[in-house]
Amino acid sequence: MKSEARLELKLLGGFEARLQAGAALVLPTKKTQALLAYLALPLGQSHPREKLATLLWGDMQDAQARGNLRNALSRIKKTLPKPRASLRFDGASVSLDPSAVDVDVARFERLVADSSPDALGQVAALYRGDLLAGLVLAERPFEEWLTAERQRLHELAIQGLGRLLTHQQKAGRNRREQRRVVPEEMHRDEPGEAGGQGRLDQRDGNAPPTTQSPRKVLAKAQPGDRHAVGTGRTTVSVPVVCDESFFRPVETAIGPAAS
């Protein structure tokens, strides 16, 4: 399959569909967006048509709900890239082809499961906000599913940052061992300058001159910047590409940073 035919879905922080080559895809209604997102979570899973119809048109008669589902699937199919169809139909079930679609949620979950410092460092960048933020439908089954998925992914984000803090704490212990062989004069405070330990942290890129709260860091940051976010004696280098709401539950879980 040609690379330009591959579909990319970004569902964290909103809804965005585009071709790998960069062309944006526009789905005509919120329900078609919701349907495509539901089919992508988890990617490759088959969903019975009856369940999909109930999910988004549960207040209608069965025949009308099935008709609306057919129309929505037809609209999605016309929007998705060719030559290889991303939608798969198997009797009474529908799914998305994992070999034809990339989903940010799937990558986010893989990075959290990886647990390596490099992988966890990308978690904050991917978690741009709540799943399908801004998408509201007056369909109770869908809203219940969406609420549960948002909570699950939010908790994964907190777990990922917690593991990143653990890695940073271990790295900090290693640095303290190294400081035992650093000349004594490097540990003496000098008027108007950071102390020796602070200078070493700054030299290694592990702490800013003054520990700042996540909110203050975000307020001053430019897209693509990386800043050290402090929690007590621990600092974490975080790419500042997610919004402030990401840090609020972190401060609740691990305590706010010193101002």
Secondary structure, DSSP 8 states (H G I E B T S, - for coil): --GGG-EEEE-BTS-EEEETTS-EE--SSHHHHHHHHHHTTTTT--EEHHHHHHHHHTTS-HHHHHHHHHHHHHHHHHHS-SSS-SEEEETTEEEE-TTTEEEHHHHHHHHHHH--HHHHTTHHHH--SSBTTT---S-HHHHHHHHHHHHHHHHHHHHHHHHHHHHHHHHHHHHHHHHTTS-GGGGS--TTS--HHHHHHHHHTS--SS---HHHHHHH--TT-EEEEEETTEEEEEES-S-GGGTHHHHHHH-----
